[in-house]
Amino acid sequence: PFHHELAQSPQPPDYIAFFCVENTASSGGSTPLARSDDAYDWLVKEAPSVVKELEDLGVKYVKVTPAEDDPSSALGRSWRHMFGVETKAEAEAEMTRQGYAFEWLPGDDCRIISPTLPAVRTASNGRKALFNQIVAAYNGWIDTRNDPKKAVTFGDGRPLPSETLDALTAHLDRTKFAHPWQAGDLILVDNTVACHSREPFVLSGGRRAVVASIARRRPKDSHAASSTTPMCTHLALSSGDLMPSVGLGCWKLSGAADAVYEAIKAGYRLIDSAADYGNEVDTGRGIRRALDEGLCDRADLFVVSKLWNTFHGAVDEAIAKSLQDLGLDYLDLYLIHFPIAQKYVPIATRYPPEWYYDPTADRPRMEFDTSVTYADTWRAMERCHDAGLARNIGCCNIGTTMLRQVLTYARVKPSVLQVEMHPLNSQAKLLRFARSMGVQVMAFSNLASASYVELGMATPEDSLMAHPEVLAIAERHANKTPAQILLRWGVQRGTVVIPKSAKVARLRENIALFDFALSAEEMRALDALNVGRRFNDPGHFCELAFGTFCPIYE
């Protein structure tokens, strides 16, 4: 059954290498692989209370081992070989040292109970993964001495719910990829992300020989910086598409053509644009230059744009304009920018229209369109998806209540929710709810107030970059900046982050987030900074800047 190699041990390996020496199996014999980060997301949606207990309590593994090796059983390794001892006294001493509980049974068999071990870990890609041997123990730890239904418990000793484990087993089987071996094949598996299994096989002469080795990451000085720029990892969307975990934000991005080009050259593959940013033509030029120079293919990029408020009743026109300006045939993600329907402003009159309906009026202000509902706009977004103009659609700047409503009537479910999210405004409940509904979260304003000071929407004192807690954590991670600490916090929570910069050095810095991880204590310290401080709030800035009271979050 599916498992992570040695997940029941205190220090499991980071990698497994499989090499096929020979394979003459007439059928079967593949090695199935499944993503445990996706399994975690699925379990959060299907059984959130079980996930909470797994995270809070951990698990224990229970196995009865014989005094002598039993070659008739896959669980037949003796306690003598397991702990490298000869006598019961030596075994007791070694089990006690390693934190195992034990009970001697007739015939010198030994029931061994592991220390409490984590069932959920942070994988190398920053996402939470269901890292365990739970499924393997529940389905496969069976012989004359062992009952698999008793092989794994919560950390407090209570049994795990069978219906949840049965459903999880079926989910892994549905989503697996089975590699059929040929002699000479080599696969390197990230043991923190992927669990593996093996299929039975029938030989037609010869043999099936697949050898394996395990390894941990190369030890390095914890104060040393990585010598290479790590690759950007991805989150899986409900559509099956993969969205990079780090992207380039284009809001207030000066010199967008060069910045986008340099970002793609540095390894970025997600470009977060919007009609209202007023730079989609330059953004498209940067993309085109990168494609023309062969830095990547269009299929490698994940391009985002957003529907502006004045086009809630003219979605087809809006997406056509964005595609034209970007020079693209389709968007990977199209988002409704705000849950605010404003009166239509023709493109020929002014583009982007921004917030005022008529900026030349004696008293310019926002004007709302009460003839179109959010549901109407969503149905138009679905038509864009149906037409192949947007591979994914989603929402911005809404909370749990409105997201729940959209999910009730959506024919095409939102793949992504983009909201302001940083340690001062962590929105933990919204993140948990969205994930439980299969909606990935893209976080903007990752550095909190940095982009708002010049707009008068924040003060220098609001900056997290100089916060003592952030500085202290950065100090413990040598060669990591406060910005990287804040971005890593976002990635490690399982959100997509979209910092902006036009400086090449800063672009490279902002994407170098996968060669270190924050400890659980550091994550909790940053979580504790939450005070619900929102910088991008129309309920505040619309009245000050545009003479119109426009609350959306209350």
N, C-alpha and C positions, 0 to 999 in steps of 0.2 A: 504493500500500500504506500501512498504518498508520504514522504517524510523529508525532513532536512537531516543531512548526515550528522550523526552524533548530537542531535539537538537536546538530548537528555543529559549531556555532559556539561560541566561548568564552562568549558572553553571550546565550543564547536569550531570546526574549520570554516574559513571564509570561502574557499574554493574547492571544487572537485573536478579533476580532469579524468575523462573517460577516453580510452583508446581501444578500438576494435582490432584485435589481432587476426581473428578469423571468424567467419560466419557462414555456415552452410545450412542454417535453419530453413526448412521449407515453409514455415509459417511462424508468426509470432516473433518474440525476441526483441521487440523494440524497447526503447527506454522512454517512457512518458515523462514529460516535464510540465509543471504548472506553476503559475506565478502566485506566490503567497501574499504579495502586496495587494493584488486584485482580490484574492480570497478574503483578506482582512476587510476590504471595502464591502465586499458582498455580505460578509457576516455582520458588519455594522448595520447594514440595511435590513437583514433578515432576522437577526437576533441581538439587538443592541444590549439588552440586559446581560446576556451571556458574555459578550465582549467586555463589558465593564467588569464583570467578575474575573474574567481571564486576566485583564490588565491589573486589577487591584490585588488579586489573590495569587496569580501564577498557577502552576500545576505541579503535581507530583506524579512520578511514574512508579508503578509497583510491579515487581517481577520476582517469580520464584526461580531460583537458580540451583542446579544440582551440585553435589559435592565433586562429581567427576564429569568430564565432558560427555555429552550425550549427542552423538552424531546424527541421531534420528530426528532431531528437532533443530529448527532455526534458532531457537532460544536455548540451545543446549550447552552453551558455554558455561563452564563451571565457575563458581565464585573464586576458586583457587586461581584460575587463569585471568578472571576479570580483574582481580586486585593484585595478582602477582605474589601470592602467599602460599604457604603450605598448611598451616594449622588454623583452627578456628580462632584461637587467641590472636594470631597475626591478622586474620580477616577482620575481627572485631576492632582491633586497633586501627587498621587502615580505613574501614568504613566510618568509624567515628571521626577520624582525621578529615575525611572528605565530606562529612556532614550527612551521611546516609543513616537512616534508621533501619533496624533489622530484627528479624525474628527467626530463631532456629526451629526447624520443623523435623518430623521423623525422617530418619535416613540421612541426616545432616544436610538436607536441603535448607536453603535460606531464603526467606522472603525479604527482599531488599526494597526499601522505600527511599526514593531520591530526595535530596533537599528540594525545597521549593524553587522552581525554575521559571523564568519568564516564558509565557506563551506568546507574547507579542514583543517584537524587538524592532528597532529602527534599522532598516536595511541600508545597504551601501548607497542606494539612490535617494536616501532621505525620507522615504515613505515608511509607514508602519506596515509590518508584515506579520502574518500568523506563523511565527517561527516555532516549529514544534515537531514532535513525533506523535502528536495526539491521534491523528488519523491512522498512522501505522500501528500504534499500540492498540487502538480501539478495534481495528479490523484484523490485525495480523499477529498479535502476541497470543498465540494459542498453541498449546500442547497439553500433554497429560497433567502438567503441573499448573498451567496458567489459564485463566478465564479472561479473554480480551476485554470484556465489558467492565472488568475491575482493574484494568491495567493503568488507567490514568484517572486522576481525581483533581478537583480544585485544590489549591494550596491548603485549605482548611480540612481536607479529607473527604468532602462531599463528592458524590459521583457527578460527572458531567452529563447533561441531558442527552439521552440517546437519540431523540428525534433531531436535535441540532447536529449531532455528529453524523447521522445518516444523511441529512441534507447537505452538509459540508462535503462529505465523501462524493455524493452525486454531482455537486457543483465542480469539484476538482476534475472529476471524470469528464464532465461536459466541456470543460475549458482547456483540457490538456493538449499538448503537442507531443506526438509520439515519433521519435526519430528512429527510422529503420536503418540498422547498421549494415555498413559494407566495410570490408577489410581496409584498414588505413584511415578510417574516420577518427577524428579527434574532436572532442567537445569539451570546452571549459565552462563549467556551470558556477555561477555566483550563488553560493550556498545560503547567502543572506536573503536572496530574492526568490529563487526558484526551488521548489521541492521536486523530488524525483521518485520514480517507482521503477518497476521492471515487469515485463510481460512474460508469461510462459511461452515456450517455443517447442517446435517439433523439428528434430534433426533428420536430415536425409543423408546420413553419412557425415564424416568429418566432425566438426565441433563448432560451438559458438563460444568465443573467448573474448570477453571485454574486460580489460583491466582498468583499475581506478587508482588514483592517488589523491591525497587531500593536502591542503596547505592553508596557512594563514597569510595575511598580508605581510609584506616585507617589513620587519621591524625597523622603525626609524625613530630618531630623536624627536620627542613630542614637541620640541621647540623648533624643529626644522620645517621649512616651507617646502611644499611640493615643487619639483623641478619642472612639472608639465602642467598645462592647463587641462583640468579634468573635463570630460565630456558632459554635456548637459543631459540629464535624464528626463523621463517623461511620466505623465499620468495618463491612465487609460480613461477615455470618455465612454459614455453609455453607447455611443454609435460604433465603438470599436476603434476609432481613431486614437492616436497617441498625441498628447499635447506636451511640449517641452516644459520642464519645471521652472526654467528661467527664461525670460524674454526681455526684449528691449521695449520700454515704454516710450511712446512718441509724444506725449503731452508736453508742451512747452519745450520741445526739442529743437534747438537751433541748428541750422545746417543739416537738416534731416537727411538729405541725399547722401552726403559723405558719412554721416553717423550710422545710417542704416547699412551702408556698404561695409564700413569698418566693423560693425557689429557682426555681420554675417561672416566676414573674414576671420573674426576672433572666435567663431564657433556658435554664435547665436542662431537659432532657427525659428524662434517665435518673435514676430513683430506685432506689437499692440498699437494699432492706429485707430483713428476715428475721424468722421467727417468734421466734427467741431474743432479738431486740433488745427485745421487749416493748413496742413502740410502733407496731405496725401499724395499730391503730385510729386513732391520731392521724395517722399517715402518710396513711391513707385520707381522713381529714377534710381534710387539706391539699390532696390531689389533687382531692377533690370541690369544694372552694371554688374552686380554679383553673379547673376545668371549668365550674362554674356561672357564673363571671364571664367566660367566653369567652376566657381567656388562651391556650387551646389546645384541641384536640380530643383525645379518648382515643387516637386513632390516632397522634397526634404523640408520645405518651409511650412510654417503654420502662421498664416496671416490673419489678423483680426481687424475688423472694423466695427463701427457702431452707428446705429440709427439715431439721428438727431431728433430732438423734441418736435420740431416743426414738420416732420415727415411721418408722424404716427398714422396719418391717413393717406400717405403716399409712399409706402414702403418700396414698391417696385422702382419708382423714380430715384429714390435715395440710394438703393443698392447699386443701381445702374451707374449712377454718378461716381460712387466710391470705386467701383470696378474700373471705370474709365480712367479715373485719376491715378489709381494704383497700377494700371496697365495689366490687369489680371482678368482671367476668365471666370474665376470663382474665388470665394473666400473660404478659409478653413473654419472660421467662426464669425458669425454676425450677431451682435448684441444690441438689445434695446438700451440706449445709453442711460436714460432716466425714466421713471414712471410718471412723466410729465408730458401731456399732450398739449402742445402750443399751436396757435393758428398757423396755417400753412403760409410759407413765404416762397414764392417761385424761385427756382435756381437762377433764372435770368435777372431777377430783382436784386438778389444779394446771396453770395455763397462764400463761406458758410454763413447761415442766417444768424447764428449766435442767439442771445437771449431776448433782445428787444424785438418787438413786432415791427415797430417803425422808429428807428433811432433818430429820425429827423423831426419827430413830433415835438410839440411844445413841452409835453411831459411824457417822455418815452417810458414805456413799461412793457412787461410781458403780457401777452394776451393768450388765453387758454382756449383750446378747442374742446368743447363739451359734447361734440357730436360723435367722438370716437372713443371707445373704451380700450382698456389694455387687452382685453380678449380679442377685440377686432384687430388690433395691431399684431397680436400673436398669430392669429390665423393668416395674416398677410406674410409674416415671417415664415410660417410653415410653407406657404406657396413658394417662397424663395428657395427653401430647402428642397421642395419637390422638383423645382426646375433645375436643380444642380448649381445654383448660384451661391449657395452657402451649405457647406458640408455639415456644419453644426450651427445651432442657434441657441441663444441664451439671453440672460437678463443681467442688468447692472443695478446696483443701488436700491435693492429691495430687501425686505427682511423675511422672517419665517412665515408670517401670516400671508403675505402676498405670494411668496414662492409656493406655499401650500395650495393657494387658490389656482395658480397657473397650472400646477400639476394635476388638478382635478379636471381641467378642460382641455389640456394640451393633447393634441393628436401626436405631434412630434415633441417629445419631452425636452426641456432645456438641458443641454449638456454641461453648461458652465454658468456660474454666478460670479460676477465680478463686483467686489465691494472694497471699501477702504478697510484695511486690516494691518495693524502694527501693535506692538506691545501696549501702547496707550489705549488702543481700541481693538482688543483681541477678538471680540465677538465669538467666543468659544461655543455658545449654544447654537448660533447660526451655522457655524462651521460643522458642528456635529449633526445638525438637522439636514443640511444640504448633503453631506456625505451619506447619511442614512437613506436619502432619497436617490442616490446614485448621481448626484450633481457635483461636479468638481468645482472648486473655488479658486478663483484668480484674485490675488490680493494686490490692490494698488496703494500708493503712498506708503511703501514698505519702510521708508526711513522717517515716517511720521511727518513732522512739520517742514521738512527741508524745502519743498517746492512752494510753500504757502507764505513764507515770510515776506517775500518781495511783493506779494499781492495784498499784504495787510491782513491776511487771514490767520496769521500766527506771529508769535514773537520769537526772537532768538532763544529766549529762555525755554521755549517749548521743545527745543531740539533734543532728540534722543541720542544724537551722536556724541554729546558731551555728558550724558547721564552717568553718574558714578557707577551704577550697576553694569551698564554696557561697557564702560571703560575697564572695569575690573575683569569682566569676562574676556575682553579682548587682550588684556594683559596676560591672562593665563594661556591664551592661544597665540603664541609668538608669531609675528608676521601676518596676523589677521587683524583687519581694521574694524572699528566699530560698525561701519556699514556692512561688512561681511558677516559680523555677528548677527545683526538685525535681519539680513537676508537669509542667513542659515536658519534662524528661528522660524522664518516663514516657510522655507522649504521643508524643514524637519517636521512641521505641523501637517505636512501633506498639501500645502497650497502652492500655487504657481505665483512667482514673484516677477515683477516687471519694472525694475529700476531703469532710470534713464541717465544717459550721459553721452556727450559728444566727444569725450576725451578717450583716446585709444587705451591708455593705461588704466583708466577707470573702468572701461568696458571689460577689459580682461580681468580686472579685480572682481567685478560684480558677478562674473560667471564662475569664478574659482571657489565654489562652495562645497565641493564633494570630496575634498581630501581631508576633511575634519568633521567632527560632530560635536554638538553641545551635549553635556551630561544632563541627566534627568534633573539634577539640582539646578543647573544653569537655565534649563528650560522653565522650571518652576519660578525661578527668580525673575525672568523676563515676563512670564505670565502674570506675576504679582504686580507688575507696573500698570495693569489695566485700570483705567479710571473712566472708560467710556468717552474719551476725548476724540471727537470727530472734527476734522478740519474741513472736509468737503461736504458741507451741509447746506443745501438750498434753503432750508428753513432759516438760515442765518444770513448767508451772503446774498441771496436774491433780493431781500428787502434793502440791504445796505447798498448794493451795487446797481440794482435794476428797479428799485422802487416798488417791488411786488413781494408781498408775503407769500411764501411758497413752501410750507413744511411738507416733508414726505416721510419722515421716520417716526413721528409721534403717533 
